[in-house]
Amino acid sequence: MPRTGSCDAERYEVLKREVAAVGLIRRGSLVRRLVVCGKPNCCCQADPPRLHVPYYQWTRKLHGKTLTVRVNKVEAKLLAKWIANGRRLTKIVAQLERISLRLTERQLRELSKP
């Protein structure tokens, strides 16, 4: 069942409020890595290996190049929240575009009626 114009308009307004509530955003991805150091007598070389403490890396694109930055645990927690906010914003904008397309198509059809 297609959405009515008023339902789309109401949903559009709700989404606009959601955009305002998103908060800070960051693009990119965050990974948690356990590493092997390469020292011959280190515990990370044992069998089974005990890898070193987790390291966090934030990766993003900057001017077409991949940029990777090592961050601490506190920074990683913040970045995870901001990245999630950015992904949420992307989804909201996609919904806004779909609804806006339907609303503008209706308006154009109304204009072309005799």
Secondary structure as UniProt FT lines:
FT   HELIX           5..20
FT   STRAND          29..33
FT   TURN            40..41
FT   HELIX           43..45
FT   STRAND          55..62
FT   TURN            63..64
FT   STRAND          65..71
FT   HELIX           73..112
//
